[in-house]
Every structure is written in structure tokens, then in C-alpha cells.
Amino acid sequence: MKRALVIGATGQIGRPAVRALAEDGWEVLAASRGGGGDAGWPEGVRPLRLDREDDAALATAVGDGCELVVDLVAYGARHARQLTALTGRVGAAVVVSSVVVCEDDRGRSFDTQDAPDGFPRYPVPLTEDQPTVAPGEASYSTGKAALERELLAAGEKLPTTVLRPAAVHGPYSPLPRELYFVKRNLDGRRRRVLAHRGESRFHPSSTGTIAELVRLAAARPGSRVLNACDPGAPTVAEIGAAVDAAMGVRTETVLLDDPPPSPSVGRTPWSTEWPVVCDMSAAARELGYGGGVPYAESVGASVDWLVERLTGRDWREEFPLLARAYPELFDYAAEDAWFEEA
């Protein structure tokens, strides 16, 4: 039986990735900082407590060797060098990066999005050969770019499939964008406003889609970069409708032609002036990827998980990362005042 070490196994992507590999016949060592497991994993998955910052502990986990390392929490050149140091003991790797490494033809990227005219204008669809930001340590984007560059430089010494998801969604998310709609529905808000005519598109990547790509890449090792997104890129208005359908509610949506009038009105975690839509043809060509499950069919699991997490709890305490990124996400007083004036 082939052996795989999954780093970050109890995270949002790790849980379905471990399950996909185990169901595909891999002997899986599921490593995480806490060393826990998941009720959805098949029998035979072995949880392991691992601090991936500990080089010696990582080497011990690999042991005499394994056919595959899946790294879901790698970031920066240091983590890449941790993996390439295992050359000869690891057959191949699958590592998760992010579409945010890309920049447009004027050097705009997610790092410049808050500057005037700073949001990147990517080609539609965005392919894997799009230029990336300079590698470094200045931001999340530059760190992921450094990770990619180091791993790809290893070539066939450590064949690594780098996966680039976009707006990741699924249960156990630390930054669940769907909360924007779920909480409003739970709070009885039956009217909402969306800027950019509700047409913003930030390509979703379900954890199930990413797990399937991990499984396929494990069976076909190679040195490559592949986008890792769902079939189709729904607009933010379509995302809202999908969440409503999953919750069995109906909501009136007011569409604005303009950008959000304030951070509290019309702005969602998907709101972008220019679309981010990724091309998935390379995954089909390289891995035989068949397209996956559309967003409207997969979002129900996220909705159910969020409803359970929110019951009797403060969203800021449950999702501090989201609260820091979007502190004014649920300023209903500002919304009501805008509706009064509109």
C-alpha cells in the first residue's frame, strides 16, 4: 500500500483530502498540530501530532520514506526548503498555494487592491502561466510566490503539483464568506444590497474540489502548477441565491451600478470590481479532472455547518479572522439608514 503524509490534516482542506486519499487506497498519516482525527475518515487513517516548523519532527514523520507528501499549510521559501530537503525520501508532493500570487500586466495584484485603481484586471479566464508577484516575505502573496518558485525549481528531484485555489469554501473554514448571507438570513434580514450590480465574480474553490485534485495529482506525479476551482464562477448575486435556496428563504436583492457606498453597505467578501475567473482546462488535461460539483450543489454543507456554529454564539468570537478582515460586515444600522435615503 502506498503511504502518504498529509500536513494540516484537520484543517478545512485537510479533512476531505485525507478522506479522498484513504478511499483511493492510500495508507494515510494525518498530521496536524493538535494530532486529532475526523469522524468522516475511513478506518486505517493514522492521526499524528506534528509541528511542521520542527524540521526534525517532519523528517521523523516521513521516516524511511513515503510515496507522497501533501502539504496544505506550507507558506514561504522556508517551508519549501523543508520539503526539498526530503528529496530521495519522498516520491512526490502536492502543495496548496493560492491564486493571489498572480499579478496583471500592470503589476497590480491582491497586494495593491486597496490603492486607487489597484485591483488587478486579470484575463478571463485566468491561466496558470499568468505572471506572479515577486517572491519574498512582505505579504501572503509574496510568501506563496516564494513557496511556488522554490518547489518548482526542484523539478523531477521532487515532482510537486502546486494547486492554486481562489475563494475556498467548505465546513471548518476560518474565513467563511458564506457567513455574509447565512447570518443575514438567520437574523431575518429579507432585503439586501449588492454593489457592482451583484455581478462580482471571485471564483469559488470547494474543499471537495481541492481534495479531488489532490487525489488525482497523487496518482499522476509531476512538476506543475494547476488552478483548483469549482466548475463555473457564479456571481455574488447567484451565490446569495444559492445560500437562500439551501436555507429555504427568499430575499429581495437591490442591485447598485456603483461600488459600495460605504464599507457597511453592499460590500461582501466576494465584491470585486473586476472578475477573478480561473481556467480549469489544465487540470482536465494534466490530471483527467472531470469538473467537480457546481457551487449551488456543494454550498449546502457550508451553510449547515455555519448555522450550527452560529447558534447561540457571537460571530466575531467564532470567526475572528473574518471579523478582522471585514469588521463592518453586519452593520445593519448603516444598511437601514441607506435604505431610508435611497
Order of alpha helices (4+ residues) and beta strands (2+ residues): beta-alpha-beta-beta-alpha-beta-alpha-beta-alpha-beta-beta-alpha-beta-beta-alpha-beta-alpha-beta-alpha-alpha-alpha-alpha-alpha
